[in-house]
Amino acid sequence: MRKKIFVGVTIVGIIFGIGGCQSWERSMKSLSSDISGGLDRTVTVYDYNGQVIRQYAGKFDVSESENEVYFDIDGKRVIIHGGIVINEEN
């Protein structure tokens, strides 16, 4: 009986311990984003001199590859090659 209680308390402790760390919170936020179709965010694209080229705001997921950042917003695919991309979650 004591062994079962010890195992139960240990499991609960691990769950609460993991639940408080930043990597767990990031994982849960990513899962929530995947399920709900994205996060509310603002993406701003700057040129290499710091001037704003374009800004996008809405609920969407942002992906990246070696040379580009891309996302779907308002039924359109946006692909950004070059520039400086700042992705802010609201």
C-alpha positions as CSV (number, residue, x, y, z in Angstrom):
1,M,0.0,0.0,0.0
2,R,2.8,2.4,0.9
3,K,4.5,1.6,-2.3
4,K,1.4,2.6,-4.4
5,I,1.1,5.8,-2.5
6,F,4.7,6.6,-3.0
7,V,4.5,5.9,-6.7
8,G,1.3,8.0,-7.0
9,V,2.9,11.0,-5.2
10,T,6.0,10.7,-7.3
11,I,4.0,10.7,-10.5
12,V,2.0,13.7,-9.4
13,G,5.2,15.5,-8.4
14,I,6.8,14.8,-11.8
15,I,3.7,16.1,-13.6
16,F,3.6,19.3,-11.6
17,G,7.3,19.7,-11.9
18,I,7.3,19.4,-15.6
19,G,4.2,21.7,-15.9
20,G,6.1,24.6,-14.4
21,C,9.1,24.6,-16.7
22,Q,9.5,26.8,-19.8
23,S,10.0,23.9,-22.3
24,W,6.7,22.4,-21.2
25,E,4.9,25.7,-21.6
26,R,6.4,26.1,-25.1
27,S,5.3,22.6,-26.0
28,M,1.7,23.2,-24.8
29,K,1.6,26.5,-26.7
30,S,2.8,24.8,-29.9
31,L,0.2,22.1,-29.4
32,S,-2.5,24.7,-28.9
33,S,-1.4,26.5,-32.0
34,D,-1.5,23.3,-34.1
35,I,-5.0,22.5,-32.9
36,S,-6.6,25.9,-33.1
37,G,-5.1,27.0,-36.5
38,G,-2.4,29.3,-35.2
39,L,-1.7,32.0,-32.7
40,D,-2.7,35.7,-32.8
41,R,0.5,37.3,-34.1
42,T,2.1,40.2,-36.0
43,V,4.8,39.5,-38.5
44,T,6.8,42.6,-39.6
45,V,9.3,42.4,-42.5
46,Y,12.2,44.9,-42.5
47,D,14.8,45.6,-45.2
48,Y,18.5,45.5,-44.2
49,N,18.4,49.2,-43.4
50,G,15.7,48.8,-40.8
51,Q,12.8,50.1,-42.9
52,V,9.4,48.3,-42.6
53,I,8.5,46.7,-45.9
54,R,5.3,45.0,-44.9
55,Q,3.3,44.0,-41.8
56,Y,0.8,41.1,-41.4
57,A,-1.5,40.6,-38.4
58,G,-3.9,37.8,-37.7
59,K,-4.2,34.2,-36.4
60,F,-1.8,31.9,-38.3
61,D,1.2,29.6,-38.0
62,V,4.6,30.7,-39.2
63,S,7.0,28.1,-40.8
64,E,10.5,28.5,-42.0
65,S,13.1,26.7,-44.1
66,E,16.7,27.6,-45.0
67,N,15.9,30.6,-47.2
68,E,12.4,31.6,-46.5
69,V,9.6,32.2,-44.0
70,Y,6.1,31.3,-45.0
71,F,2.5,31.3,-43.7
72,D,-1.1,31.4,-44.8
73,I,-3.3,34.4,-44.0
74,D,-6.7,35.3,-45.4
75,G,-6.6,32.3,-47.7
76,K,-3.3,33.3,-49.3
77,R,0.2,31.9,-48.9
78,V,2.8,34.4,-48.1
79,I,6.5,33.5,-48.8
80,I,9.2,35.8,-47.7
81,H,12.7,35.5,-49.2
82,G,15.4,37.7,-47.5
83,G,14.9,40.7,-45.3
84,I,14.6,40.6,-41.6
85,V,11.4,38.9,-40.2
86,I,10.1,39.7,-36.7
87,N,7.4,37.4,-35.5
88,E,5.5,38.7,-32.4
89,E,2.8,36.7,-30.6
90,N,0.0,38.9,-29.3
